[in-house]
Amino acid sequence: MTPPTIDSFTTRTGQRVHLRPVCPQDAEALAGMLAGLSPLARRRRFHGAVNAVSAARLHDMAGADGHRQIALVALAEHDGTTRLVADARCVTDASDSAAEFALVVAEGWRGRGIARRCVAALRRAAADEGLHWLYGHVLADNLPMLALMRRCGFTLSPHRGDAGVVVAEARCLPAPPVPPWRHDAWRPAPCTLGRA
């Protein structure tokens, strides 16, 4: 069963994009997106030279449990088809209050605001799971990612043990409350009639 959409928006270039949690059926689409990345983009995503992602790893990526591992995918409507164009995920660390995140956007789909929406949705999802912080390790030469992190309000600092890595961190942000005057915010109270 496909998980429900958690966010929908139109990109700066007019494509409709939907964000939802990943599901096992996304493994093939994930494989296609990752295979289409340039060697530089794969190095920046996986912090090393990666020619191909193994079937076992793809299975794990598509099977995130939504609690300790949160993974969201962005699906774009384009030329009458739907294509997976981004993957944003985080894994809770041993502190149980923070999670390390990773993000990748498909070639040809960057610069359209997709990454910012993915980061915002991931921060909300992490907050919903009781996490307080998101952090990520970004290669120091990944200037587009560092610029994105600044725009998203992340603090950047040098990695203590690796001069080639920058640590980006920010508080998780819960979804803002829905104003009570919004008609779609009202829900009837559940029936609590006791037994006679």
SVG drawing of the C-alpha trace seen along z (x, -y; Angstrom):
<svg xmlns="http://www.w3.org/2000/svg" viewBox="-28 -32 69 40">
<polyline fill="none" stroke="black" stroke-width="0.4" points="0.0,0.0 1.4,-3.4 1.8,-5.8 -0.2,-9.1 1.2,-12.3 2.4,-14.6 3.1,-17.7 2.4,-18.8 3.7,-21.9 4.5,-23.3 8.1,-24.0 9.5,-27.2 9.5,-25.7 5.8,-24.5 6.1,-20.8 3.8,-19.4 5.7,-17.5 4.4,-15.3 6.3,-14.2 5.5,-11.0 7.2,-8.3 9.2,-5.8 7.7,-2.3 9.2,1.0 7.7,0.5 10.0,-2.5 13.2,-0.4 13.3,-0.2 12.7,-4.0 15.3,-4.7 17.8,-2.6 17.0,-4.5 17.5,-7.9 20.8,-6.9 22.1,-5.3 21.4,-8.6 23.6,-10.6 26.9,-11.8 30.0,-10.3 30.5,-13.6 26.9,-13.6 27.3,-10.0 30.5,-10.8 28.9,-13.7 25.9,-11.6 27.8,-8.5 31.1,-10.2 33.1,-8.0 33.3,-6.6 30.2,-4.5 29.6,-2.9 26.3,-1.2 24.1,-0.7 23.7,2.9 20.3,4.6 20.6,5.2 21.2,1.5 18.3,0.5 16.0,2.9 17.1,1.2 16.6,-2.3 13.1,-1.4 12.2,0.4 12.7,-2.4 10.5,-1.8 9.4,-5.5 10.5,-5.7 14.2,-5.1 14.7,-5.5 12.6,-8.2 12.8,-8.4 10.8,-10.6 10.7,-10.6 9.7,-13.4 7.6,-12.4 7.3,-14.8 4.6,-14.8 6.4,-15.3 5.2,-14.7 2.3,-12.6 4.4,-10.3 5.4,-10.4 9.2,-10.2 11.0,-9.9 13.3,-12.9 14.5,-13.2 15.2,-11.2 15.6,-12.6 16.2,-10.5 17.5,-10.4 18.6,-7.7 18.2,-8.1 21.6,-7.9 22.4,-6.4 21.2,-9.5 17.6,-8.8 17.2,-12.6 19.0,-13.3 19.3,-11.8 21.8,-12.0 20.2,-13.0 21.1,-12.6 19.6,-14.2 19.9,-13.7 18.0,-15.3 18.1,-13.8 20.2,-15.3 18.2,-18.0 15.9,-18.6 18.0,-20.8 17.4,-24.5 13.6,-24.1 13.0,-24.3 12.6,-20.6 15.5,-20.2 14.2,-22.9 10.8,-21.3 12.3,-17.9 14.5,-19.3 11.5,-21.1 9.3,-17.9 12.1,-15.8 12.5,-18.2 8.8,-18.0 8.7,-14.2 11.7,-13.9 10.0,-16.2 6.8,-14.1 9.0,-11.1 10.2,-13.0 13.6,-13.9 15.2,-17.3 18.1,-17.7 19.0,-16.8 22.6,-16.8 24.5,-15.8 28.1,-15.5 28.6,-17.4 31.8,-17.3 33.5,-20.6 33.7,-20.9 29.9,-20.4 29.2,-24.1 25.6,-23.8 24.6,-21.6 26.3,-24.0 24.4,-26.9 21.2,-24.9 21.9,-24.2 22.4,-27.9 19.2,-28.8 17.3,-26.2 18.7,-27.6 21.3,-25.0 24.4,-25.9 27.7,-24.9 30.9,-24.0 34.1,-22.1 34.2,-18.5 36.6,-17.9 38.3,-14.9 38.1,-15.6 39.0,-18.8 37.2,-17.7 33.8,-17.5 31.4,-20.2 28.8,-19.4 25.3,-20.9 22.8,-20.8 19.5,-22.3 16.6,-21.8 13.7,-19.7 10.6,-21.7 7.1,-20.5 4.4,-21.3 2.7,-24.6 -0.7,-24.3 -3.7,-24.7 -5.6,-27.8 -8.9,-26.9 -10.9,-29.1 -9.9,-26.9 -13.0,-24.9 -10.9,-21.8 -9.2,-21.9 -12.4,-21.2 -13.1,-17.5 -16.0,-16.3 -15.0,-15.0 -15.1,-11.2 -18.1,-9.6 -17.4,-8.7 -20.7,-7.3 -20.4,-4.9 -22.2,-1.7 -25.6,-1.8"/>
</svg>
